[in-house]
Amino acid sequence: MKKKLTALSVYLLTALLVFSTVAYAAAENNGRDQGKLFQYSTINAVMQGQYDGEMTLKELNTHGDMGLGTLNGLDGELIQLDNKFYQVNSKGQVKELKGNVKTPFAVTTKFDAEKTVTLSNVKDFQDFSEKLKTKFDNKNHFYAIKIHGKFDSIKNRSVPKQTRPYPSLTEVTPHQTVFEEKNVEGTIIGFYTPNYASTIQVPGFHMHFLSDDKKKGGHILDVKFDSAKVEIQQLSEFDLVLPDTADFANADLTKTTVEDIEEAERGK
Ligand SMILES: [Zn+2]
């Protein structure tokens, strides 16, 4: 009798645990998946010239369908759209990449927009940032954004492939190529990182562009448009995979300042 009771209590306890886990998950997710950011390496590693990674695009694709980054050797700008990868090289040429190509730094998410907002009269990058930030419900979470539209003007850059010994990113960006497009249709892919995480990702908005004809793109330095719909997804979870390389193991990742990142990523 005693044995039977114990078995029953174990059963009840298990049932209770299962139920409470399900209830917690339902409350937490509110019926939809939490947005999750996946990132390989850190922005301060890239700033210090860590341009070779072990992550293949094929693997990156298992963590998300929309993202951005760069390629081994800092060989241009990377854009991931609908699970396909595009490289914009320093001549501004766009090429679709195969899954065996490796990246030293990339960010991706399984994009599932929770709301769409309209931004109007966007004069420049600063104006874009200020207007979009007011639409965020939580100023300390990360966000993914996607904008498909026609842009009056968009200024993209790409960086030239480097050889070892690698210079720092602030030494490379004076040699970047800048392409200005007018009245171009395409997709902006971007991520918002709160300032407290500025050693991990570019603080504020980090955005890349790919034109609809897949012929133009790059890392966005400036943008101007009359009106566009911005799809937004809040990202409340963050998976960070760090490179397991000798370069990364021995790097001094304490030296990068926010000013260095602004100079390298915004052209300031
Ligand atoms: Zn970029």
Boltz pocket constraint, residues with backbone or C-beta under 6 A from the ligand:
constraints:
  - pocket:
      binder: B
      contacts: [[A, 68], [A, 69], [A, 77], [A, 206], [A, 207], [A, 208], [A, 219], [A, 220]]
      max_distance: 6.0
